[in-house]
């Protein structure tokens, strides 16, 4: 598995728009090889987000990163940010998920 942890800093007043955009992307976009995404809003700074994204392989991750669809998703999100995202890519070497999420 392979993925990234990205730090996002919201532009003043854009938190709800960022959260809506991320929710829309996760609900509407089907990305080959995508296994999961978790979005955290920082307790220390509510305008700061950390997003963890996991793909089945480095190749699936790169294919998504290089796609025109991802470029469009990035532009929509970047318009809401104060600064460029800070990316930390790498191989997933350990992890477990027991999380069952239901939306009702």
C-alpha distances in whole Angstrom, upper triangle without the diagonal:
4,7,11,13,17,20,23,26,28,32,35,35,32,30,31,30,27,26,27,25,22,23,24,21,19,22,23,20,18,15,13,10,10,9,11,13,15,18,21,24,25,28,30,30,30,29,26,23,19,16,13,10,7,6,5,5,7,10,9,9,12,14,14,15,18,19,23,22,19,22,24,22,22,26,27,25,26,29,29,28,30,28,25,22,20,17,14,11,9,6,5,8,9,10,12,14,17,18,20,21,24,26,30
4,7,11,13,17,20,23,26,29,32,33,29,28,29,28,24,24,26,23,20,22,23,20,18,21,22,19,17,14,13,10,10,10,11,12,14,17,19,22,24,27,28,28,27,27,23,20,17,14,11,8,6,5,6,5,5,9,8,7,10,12,12,12,15,17,20,19,17,19,22,20,19,23,24,22,23,26,26,25,27,25,22,18,17,13,11,8,6,4,5,9,11,12,14,15,19,19,21,22,25,27,30
4,7,10,13,16,20,22,25,28,29,26,24,25,24,21,20,22,20,17,19,20,17,16,19,20,17,16,13,13,11,9,10,10,10,12,14,16,19,20,24,25,24,24,23,20,16,13,10,7,5,4,6,8,8,7,10,9,7,9,12,11,11,14,16,19,18,14,17,19,17,16,20,21,18,19,23,23,21,23,21,18,15,14,10,8,6,6,6,7,11,12,12,15,15,19,18,21,21,24,25,28
4,6,10,12,16,19,22,25,26,23,21,23,22,18,18,21,19,15,18,20,16,16,19,20,18,18,15,16,14,12,12,11,10,11,12,14,16,17,21,21,21,21,20,16,13,10,8,6,5,7,9,12,12,10,13,12,9,11,14,12,11,14,16,19,18,14,16,18,16,14,18,19,16,17,20,20,18,20,18,15,11,10,7,5,4,6,8,9,12,14,14,16,17,20,19,22,21,24,25,29
4,7,10,13,16,19,22,23,21,19,21,20,17,17,19,18,15,17,19,17,16,20,21,19,19,17,19,17,14,14,12,10,9,10,11,13,14,17,18,17,17,17,13,10,7,5,4,6,9,12,15,15,14,17,16,12,15,17,15,14,17,19,21,20,16,17,19,17,15,18,19,16,16,19,18,16,18,16,14,10,8,6,5,6,9,11,11,14,15,14,16,17,20,19,21,21,24,24,28
4,6,10,13,16,19,20,18,16,18,18,14,15,17,16,13,16,18,16,16,19,21,19,20,18,20,18,16,16,14,11,11,10,10,12,13,16,17,15,15,14,10,8,6,5,7,8,12,14,18,18,16,19,17,14,15,18,15,13,17,18,20,18,15,16,17,15,12,15,16,13,12,16,15,13,14,12,10,6,5,5,6,8,11,14,14,18,18,18,20,20,23,21,23,22,25,25,28
4,7,10,13,16,18,15,14,17,17,13,14,17,16,14,17,19,17,17,21,22,21,23,21,23,22,19,19,17,13,12,10,10,10,10,14,13,12,12,11,7,6,5,7,9,12,15,18,21,21,20,22,21,18,19,21,19,16,20,21,22,21,17,18,19,16,13,16,16,13,12,15,13,11,12,10,9,6,5,7,9,12,15,18,18,20,21,20,22,22,24,22,25,23,26,26,29
4,6,10,12,14,12,11,14,13,10,11,14,13,12,15,17,16,16,20,21,20,22,21,24,23,20,21,18,14,13,10,10,9,10,14,14,11,11,8,6,5,6,8,11,13,17,20,23,24,22,24,23,19,20,22,19,17,20,21,21,20,16,16,17,14,12,13,13,10,9,12,10,7,8,8,8,5,7,9,12,14,18,21,21,24,24,23,25,24,26,24,25,24,26,25,28
4,7,9,11,10,9,13,13,10,12,15,14,14,17,19,18,19,22,23,23,25,24,27,27,24,24,21,18,16,13,12,10,10,13,12,9,9,6,5,6,9,11,15,17,21,23,27,27,26,28,26,23,24,25,22,20,23,24,23,22,19,19,19,16,14,15,14,11,10,11,9,6,6,6,8,7,9,12,15,18,21,24,24,27,27,26,28,27,29,26,28,26,28,27,29
4,6,8,6,6,10,9,7,10,13,12,12,15,17,17,18,21,22,22,25,24,28,28,24,25,22,18,17,13,13,10,11,14,14,10,9,5,6,8,11,13,17,19,22,25,29,29,28,29,28,24,25,27,23,21,24,24,24,22,19,19,18,16,14,14,13,10,9,10,6,4,5,8,10,10,12,15,18,21,24,27,27,30,30,28,29,28,30,27,28,26,27,26,28
4,6,5,8,11,10,9,12,14,14,15,18,19,19,21,23,24,24,27,27,30,31,27,28,25,22,20,17,16,14,15,17,16,12,11,8,10,12,15,16,20,22,26,28,32,32,31,32,30,27,28,29,26,23,26,26,24,23,21,20,19,17,15,14,13,11,10,9,6,5,4,8,11,12,15,18,21,24,27,30,30,33,33,32,33,32,33,31,32,29,30,28,30
4,6,8,11,11,11,13,15,16,17,19,21,21,23,25,26,27,30,30,33,34,30,31,28,24,22,19,18,15,15,16,16,12,11,8,11,13,17,19,23,25,28,31,35,35,34,35,34,30,31,32,29,27,29,29,28,27,24,23,22,20,19,18,16,14,13,12,9,8,8,11,14,15,18,21,24,27,30,33,33,36,36,34,35,33,35,32,33,30,31,29,31
4,6,8,8,10,12,13,14,16,18,19,20,22,23,24,25,29,29,33,33,30,31,27,24,22,18,18,14,16,17,17,13,11,9,12,14,18,19,23,25,29,31,35,36,35,36,34,31,32,33,29,28,30,30,28,26,24,24,22,20,19,18,16,14,14,12,9,10,10,14,17,17,20,23,26,28,32,34,34,37,36,34,35,33,34,31,31,28,29,27,28
4,6,5,6,9,10,10,12,14,15,16,18,20,21,22,25,26,29,30,26,27,24,21,19,16,15,13,15,17,17,14,11,8,11,12,16,17,20,22,25,28,32,32,32,33,30,27,29,29,26,24,27,26,25,23,21,20,19,16,15,15,12,10,11,10,6,8,9,13,15,15,18,20,23,26,29,31,31,34,34,32,32,30,32,28,29,26,26,24,26
4,5,5,6,9,10,11,12,14,15,17,18,20,21,24,24,28,28,25,25,22,18,16,13,12,10,12,14,15,11,8,6,9,9,13,14,18,20,23,26,30,31,30,32,29,26,28,29,25,24,27,26,25,23,21,21,20,17,16,16,14,11,12,12,8,9,11,14,16,15,17,19,22,24,27,29,29,32,31,29,29,27,28,25,26,23,23,21,23
4,5,5,6,9,10,10,12,14,15,16,18,19,23,24,27,28,24,25,22,18,17,13,13,11,14,16,17,15,11,10,12,12,15,16,19,20,24,26,30,32,31,32,30,27,29,29,25,25,27,26,25,23,21,22,20,17,17,17,14,12,14,13,10,12,14,17,18,18,20,22,24,26,29,31,30,33,32,30,30,27,28,25,25,21,21,19,20
4,5,5,6,9,10,10,12,14,15,16,17,21,22,26,27,23,24,21,18,17,14,15,13,16,19,20,17,14,12,13,13,16,16,19,20,23,25,29,30,30,31,28,25,27,27,23,22,25,24,22,20,18,18,16,14,14,14,10,9,11,10,7,10,13,16,17,16,19,21,24,25,28,30,30,33,33,30,30,28,29,26,26,22,23,20,22
4,5,5,6,8,10,11,12,14,15,16,19,20,23,24,20,21,18,15,14,11,12,11,14,17,18,15,12,10,11,10,12,12,15,16,20,22,26,27,26,27,25,22,24,24,20,19,22,21,20,18,16,16,15,12,12,12,9,7,9,9,6,8,11,13,14,13,16,17,20,21,24,27,26,29,29,27,27,25,27,24,24,21,22,20,22
4,5,5,6,8,10,11,12,14,15,18,19,23,23,19,20,16,13,12,9,10,9,13,15,17,15,12,11,11,10,12,11,14,16,19,21,25,27,26,28,25,22,24,25,21,21,24,23,22,19,17,18,17,13,14,15,12,10,13,13,10,12,15,16,17,15,18,18,21,22,25,26,25,28,28,25,25,23,24,20,21,17,18,16,18
4,6,5,6,9,10,10,12,14,17,19,22,23,20,20,18,15,14,12,14,13,17,19,21,19,15,14,15,13,15,14,17,17,20,22,26,28,28,28,25,23,25,25,21,21,24,22,21,18,17,18,16,13,14,15,11,10,14,13,11,13,17,19,19,18,20,21,23,24,27,28,27,31,30,28,27,24,25,22,21,18,18,15,17
4,5,5,6,9,10,10,11,15,16,20,21,18,19,16,14,14,12,14,14,18,20,22,19,17,15,15,13,15,13,16,16,19,20,24,25,25,25,22,20,22,22,18,18,20,19,17,14,13,14,12,9,10,11,8,7,11,11,9,12,15,17,16,15,18,19,21,22,25,26,26,29,29,27,27,25,26,23,22,19,20,17,19
4,5,5,6,9,10,10,13,14,18,18,15,16,13,10,10,8,11,12,16,19,21,18,16,14,14,11,12,10,12,12,15,17,20,22,22,23,20,18,20,20,16,16,19,18,17,14,13,14,13,9,10,12,10,8,11,13,11,12,16,17,16,14,16,16,18,19,21,23,22,26,25,23,23,21,22,19,19,16,17,16,18
4,5,5,6,8,10,13,14,18,19,15,16,13,10,11,9,12,13,17,20,22,20,17,16,16,13,14,12,14,14,16,18,21,23,24,25,21,20,22,22,18,19,21,20,20,16,15,17,15,12,14,16,13,11,15,16,14,16,19,20,20,18,20,20,21,22,24,25,24,27,26,23,23,20,21,18,17,14,14,12,15
4,5,5,6,8,11,13,17,19,16,17,15,13,14,13,16,17,20,23,25,23,20,19,19,16,17,15,16,15,18,19,22,24,24,25,21,20,22,21,17,18,20,18,17,14,13,16,13,10,13,14,11,11,15,15,14,17,20,21,21,19,21,21,23,23,25,26,26,29,29,26,26,23,24,21,20,16,16,14,16
4,6,5,5,9,10,14,15,12,14,12,11,12,12,16,17,20,24,26,23,21,19,19,16,16,13,14,13,15,16,19,20,21,21,17,16,18,17,13,14,17,15,14,11,10,12,11,7,10,12,10,10,13,15,14,16,20,20,19,17,19,18,20,20,22,23,23,26,26,24,24,22,23,20,20,17,17,16,18
4,6,6,8,9,13,14,10,11,9,8,10,10,14,16,20,23,25,23,21,20,19,16,15,12,13,11,13,14,17,19,20,20,17,15,18,17,14,15,18,16,17,13,12,15,14,11,13,16,14,13,16,18,17,18,22,22,21,18,20,19,20,19,21,22,21,24,24,21,21,18,19,17,16,13,14,13,16
4,6,8,11,14,16,13,13,12,11,13,13,17,19,22,25,28,26,23,22,22,19,19,16,16,14,16,17,19,22,23,23,19,18,21,20,16,18,21,18,18,15,15,17,16,13,16,18,15,15,19,20,19,21,25,25,24,22,24,22,24,23,25,25,24,27,26,24,23,20,21,18,16,13,13,11,14
4,7,10,13,15,13,15,14,14,16,16,20,21,25,28,30,28,25,24,24,21,21,18,18,16,17,17,20,22,23,22,19,18,20,18,15,17,19,16,16,12,13,16,14,11,15,16,14,15,18,19,19,21,25,25,24,22,24,23,25,24,26,26,25,29,28,26,25,23,24,21,20,17,16,15,17
4,6,10,12,10,13,12,12,15,16,20,22,25,28,30,28,26,24,23,20,20,16,16,14,15,14,17,18,19,19,15,15,17,15,11,14,15,13,13,9,10,13,12,9,13,15,14,14,17,19,19,21,24,24,22,20,22,21,22,21,23,23,23,26,26,24,24,22,23,21,20,18,18,17,20
4,7,9,8,10,11,12,16,17,21,24,27,30,32,31,28,27,26,22,21,17,17,14,14,12,14,16,17,16,13,13,15,13,11,14,15,13,14,10,11,15,14,12,15,18,17,17,20,22,22,24,27,27,24,22,24,22,23,21,22,22,21,25,25,23,22,20,22,20,19,18,18,18,21
4,6,6,9,10,12,15,17,21,23,26,30,32,30,28,27,25,22,20,16,15,12,11,9,11,13,14,13,9,9,12,10,7,10,12,10,12,9,9,13,13,12,14,17,17,17,19,22,22,23,26,25,23,20,21,19,20,18,19,18,18,22,23,21,21,20,22,21,20,19,20,20,23
4,6,9,11,13,17,20,23,26,29,32,34,33,31,30,28,24,22,19,17,13,11,9,9,10,12,10,7,9,11,9,8,11,13,11,14,12,12,15,16,15,17,20,20,20,22,25,26,26,30,28,25,23,23,20,21,18,18,18,18,21,22,21,21,20,22,21,21,21,22,22,26
4,6,9,12,16,18,22,25,28,31,33,32,30,29,27,23,21,17,15,11,9,5,5,7,10,9,5,7,10,9,9,12,14,13,16,15,14,17,19,17,18,22,22,21,23,26,27,27,30,28,25,22,22,19,19,16,15,14,14,17,18,17,18,17,20,19,20,20,22,23,26
4,6,8,12,15,18,21,24,27,29,28,27,26,24,20,18,14,12,8,6,4,6,9,11,11,8,8,11,11,9,11,14,14,16,14,12,16,17,15,16,20,20,18,21,24,24,24,27,26,23,20,20,17,17,14,15,14,13,17,17,16,16,15,18,17,17,17,19,19,23
4,7,11,14,17,21,23,26,28,28,26,26,24,20,17,14,11,8,5,5,6,10,12,13,10,10,14,14,12,15,18,17,20,17,16,19,20,18,19,22,22,20,23,26,25,25,28,27,25,21,21,18,17,15,15,14,12,15,14,13,12,11,14,13,14,14,16,18,21
4,7,10,13,17,20,22,25,24,23,23,20,16,14,10,8,6,5,7,10,12,14,16,13,12,16,16,14,15,18,18,20,18,16,19,20,16,17,21,20,18,21,24,23,22,25,25,23,19,19,17,16,15,15,14,12,15,15,12,12,10,13,11,12,12,14,16,19
4,7,10,13,16,19,21,21,19,19,17,13,11,7,6,4,6,9,12,15,16,17,14,13,16,17,14,15,18,18,20,17,15,18,18,15,15,19,18,15,18,21,19,19,22,21,19,16,16,14,14,14,15,15,13,17,16,14,14,12,14,12,13,12,15,15,19
4,7,10,13,16,18,18,16,16,14,10,8,6,5,7,9,12,15,18,18,21,18,16,19,20,17,17,21,21,23,20,17,20,20,17,17,20,19,16,18,21,19,18,21,21,19,16,16,15,15,15,16,17,14,17,16,13,13,11,13,11,13,11,14,15,18
4,7,10,13,15,14,12,13,11,7,6,4,7,9,12,15,19,20,21,23,20,18,20,22,18,18,22,22,23,20,17,19,19,16,15,18,17,13,16,18,16,15,18,18,17,14,14,14,15,16,17,19,17,20,19,17,17,15,17,14,15,14,16,16,19
4,6,9,12,11,10,11,9,5,5,6,8,12,15,18,21,23,23,26,23,20,23,25,22,21,25,25,26,23,20,22,22,19,18,20,19,15,17,19,16,15,17,18,17,14,15,15,15,17,19,20,18,21,20,17,18,16,18,15,17,15,18,18,21
4,7,9,8,6,7,6,5,7,9,12,15,18,22,25,26,26,29,26,23,26,27,24,23,27,27,27,25,22,23,23,20,19,20,19,15,17,18,15,14,15,16,17,14,15,16,17,20,22,23,22,24,23,21,21,20,21,18,20,18,20,19,22
4,5,5,5,7,6,6,7,11,13,17,20,24,27,28,27,30,28,25,27,29,26,25,29,29,30,28,25,26,26,22,21,23,21,18,18,20,17,15,16,16,17,15,15,16,17,20,22,24,22,24,23,21,22,21,22,20,22,21,23,23,25
4,6,6,9,9,10,11,14,17,20,23,27,30,31,31,34,32,29,31,33,30,29,32,33,34,31,28,29,29,26,24,26,25,21,22,23,20,18,18,19,21,19,18,20,20,23,25,27,25,27,25,23,24,23,24,21,23,22,24,24,26
4,7,9,8,10,12,16,18,22,25,28,32,32,32,35,33,30,32,34,31,29,33,34,34,32,29,30,30,27,25,26,25,22,22,23,20,18,17,18,20,18,17,20,20,23,25,27,26,28,27,25,26,25,27,25,27,25,28,27,29
4,5,5,8,11,15,18,21,24,28,31,32,31,34,32,29,30,32,29,28,31,32,32,30,27,27,27,24,22,23,22,19,19,20,16,14,13,15,17,16,16,18,20,23,25,28,27,29,28,26,27,26,28,25,27,26,28,27,29
4,5,8,11,14,17,20,24,27,30,32,31,33,31,28,30,32,28,27,30,30,30,28,25,26,25,22,21,22,20,17,17,18,14,13,13,15,17,16,17,19,20,23,26,28,27,29,28,26,27,26,27,24,25,23,25,24,26
4,7,10,13,17,19,23,26,30,31,30,32,30,26,28,30,26,25,28,28,28,26,23,23,23,20,18,19,17,14,14,15,11,9,9,12,14,13,14,17,19,22,25,27,27,29,29,27,28,27,28,25,27,25,26,25,27
4,7,10,14,17,20,23,27,28,26,29,27,24,25,27,24,22,25,26,26,25,21,22,22,19,17,18,17,14,14,15,12,10,10,11,12,10,11,14,15,19,21,24,23,26,25,24,25,24,26,23,25,23,25,25,27
4,6,10,13,17,20,23,24,23,26,24,21,22,24,21,20,23,24,24,22,19,20,20,17,15,17,16,12,13,15,12,10,12,12,12,10,11,12,14,16,19,21,20,23,23,21,22,21,23,20,22,20,22,22,24
4,7,10,13,17,20,21,20,23,21,18,20,22,19,18,21,22,23,22,18,19,20,17,15,18,17,14,14,17,15,13,14,14,13,10,9,10,11,13,15,17,16,19,19,17,19,18,20,18,20,19,22,22,25
4,6,10,13,17,18,17,20,18,15,17,19,16,15,19,19,21,19,15,17,18,14,13,16,16,13,14,17,15,14,16,15,14,10,10,10,10,12,14,16,15,18,17,16,17,16,18,16,18,17,20,20,23
4,7,10,14,15,15,17,15,13,15,17,15,14,18,19,21,19,16,18,19,16,15,19,18,15,17,20,19,17,20,18,16,13,12,10,9,10,11,12,11,14,14,12,14,13,16,15,17,16,19,20,24
4,7,10,12,12,14,12,9,12,14,12,12,15,16,18,16,13,16,17,14,14,18,18,15,17,20,19,18,21,20,17,14,13,11,10,9,10,11,10,14,14,13,14,13,16,15,17,16,19,20,23
4,7,8,10,12,10,8,12,13,12,12,16,17,19,18,15,18,20,17,17,20,21,19,20,24,23,22,25,23,21,17,16,13,12,10,10,9,8,11,12,11,12,12,15,15,16,17,20,21,25
4,5,7,9,6,6,9,10,9,11,14,15,18,16,14,17,19,17,17,21,21,20,22,25,25,24,27,25,22,19,18,15,14,11,11,10,9,13,14,13,14,14,17,17,18,19,21,23,26
4,7,8,7,8,11,12,12,14,16,17,20,19,17,20,22,20,21,24,25,24,25,29,29,28,31,29,26,23,22,18,17,14,12,10,10,12,13,13,14,14,18,18,19,20,23,24,28
4,5,5,6,9,10,11,12,14,16,19,19,17,20,22,21,20,24,25,24,25,29,29,28,31,28,25,22,21,17,16,12,10,8,9,12,14,15,16,17,21,21,23,24,26,28,31
4,6,5,6,9,10,10,12,14,18,18,16,18,21,20,19,22,24,23,23,27,28,26,29,26,23,20,19,15,13,10,8,8,10,13,15,17,19,20,23,24,25,26,29,30,33
4,5,5,6,9,10,10,12,16,16,15,17,20,19,19,22,24,23,24,27,28,28,30,28,24,21,21,17,16,13,12,11,14,16,19,20,22,22,26,26,27,27,30,31,34
4,6,5,6,9,10,11,14,14,12,15,18,17,17,20,22,21,22,26,26,26,29,27,23,21,20,17,16,13,13,12,14,17,19,19,20,20,23,23,24,24,26,27,30
4,6,5,6,9,10,14,13,11,13,16,15,14,18,19,18,19,23,23,23,25,23,20,17,17,13,13,10,10,11,12,15,17,18,19,20,23,22,24,23,26,26,30
4,5,5,6,8,12,13,11,12,15,15,14,17,20,19,19,23,24,23,25,23,19,17,17,13,14,11,11,12,15,18,20,21,23,23,27,26,27,27,29,30,33
4,6,5,6,10,11,9,12,14,14,14,17,19,19,20,23,24,24,27,25,21,19,20,16,17,14,15,15,17,21,23,23,25,24,28,27,28,27,29,29,32
4,5,5,9,8,6,9,11,11,11,14,16,16,17,20,21,21,24,22,19,17,18,15,16,13,15,16,17,21,22,22,23,23,26,25,25,24,26,26,29
4,6,9,9,6,8,11,10,10,13,15,14,15,18,19,19,21,19,16,14,15,12,13,11,14,15,17,21,23,23,24,24,27,26,27,26,28,28,31
4,7,9,7,7,11,12,11,13,16,16,16,19,21,21,23,21,18,16,17,15,16,14,16,18,20,24,26,26,28,28,31,30,30,29,31,31,34
4,5,5,6,9,10,11,13,15,16,16,19,21,21,24,22,19,18,19,17,19,17,19,20,22,25,27,27,28,28,31,29,30,28,30,29,32
4,5,5,6,9,10,11,13,14,15,17,19,20,23,22,19,18,20,19,21,20,22,24,25,29,30,30,31,30,33,31,31,30,31,30,32
4,5,5,6,9,10,11,13,14,16,18,19,22,21,19,18,20,19,21,19,22,23,24,28,29,28,29,28,30,28,28,26,27,26,28
4,5,5,6,9,10,11,12,14,16,17,20,18,16,14,16,15,17,16,18,20,21,25,26,25,27,25,28,26,26,25,26,25,28
4,5,5,6,9,10,10,12,15,15,18,17,14,14,16,15,18,17,20,22,24,27,29,28,30,29,31,29,30,28,29,28,31
4,5,5,6,9,10,11,13,15,18,17,15,15,18,17,20,20,23,25,26,30,31,30,31,30,32,30,30,27,28,27,29
4,6,5,6,9,10,12,13,17,16,14,13,16,16,18,18,21,23,24,27,28,27,28,26,28,26,26,24,25,23,26
4,5,5,6,9,10,11,14,13,10,10,13,13,16,16,19,22,23,26,27,27,28,27,29,27,27,25,27,25,28
4,5,5,6,9,10,13,13,11,11,15,15,19,19,23,25,26,30,31,30,31,30,33,30,31,28,29,28,30
4,6,6,7,10,13,14,13,13,16,17,20,21,24,27,27,31,32,30,31,29,31,29,29,26,27,25,27
4,5,6,7,11,11,10,10,13,14,18,19,22,24,25,28,29,28,28,27,29,26,27,24,25,23,26
4,5,5,8,8,7,8,12,13,17,18,22,25,26,29,30,29,30,29,31,29,30,27,29,27,30
4,6,8,10,10,11,15,17,21,22,26,29,29,33,34,32,33,32,34,31,32,29,30,28,30
4,7,9,10,11,15,17,20,22,26,28,29,32,32,31,32,30,32,29,30,27,28,26,28
4,6,7,8,11,14,17,20,23,26,27,30,31,29,31,30,32,29,30,28,29,27,30
4,7,9,12,15,18,21,25,28,29,32,32,31,33,32,34,32,33,30,32,30,33
4,6,9,12,16,18,22,26,26,29,30,30,32,31,34,31,33,31,33,32,34
4,7,9,13,15,19,23,24,27,28,28,30,30,32,30,32,30,32,31,34
4,6,10,12,16,19,20,23,24,24,26,26,29,27,28,27,29,28,31
4,7,10,13,17,18,21,22,22,25,25,28,26,28,27,30,30,33
4,6,10,13,15,18,19,20,22,23,26,25,27,26,29,29,32
4,7,10,12,14,16,17,20,21,24,23,26,26,29,29,33
4,7,9,12,15,16,19,20,23,23,25,25,28,29,33
4,6,9,12,13,17,18,22,22,25,25,29,30,34
4,6,9,11,14,17,20,21,24,25,28,30,33
4,6,7,11,13,17,18,20,22,25,27,31
4,7,11,14,17,19,22,24,27,29,33
4,7,11,14,16,19,21,25,27,31
4,7,10,12,15,17,21,24,27
4,7,9,12,15,18,21,25
4,5,8,11,15,18,21
4,6,10,13,16,19
4,6,10,13,16
4,7,10,13
4,7,10
4,6
4
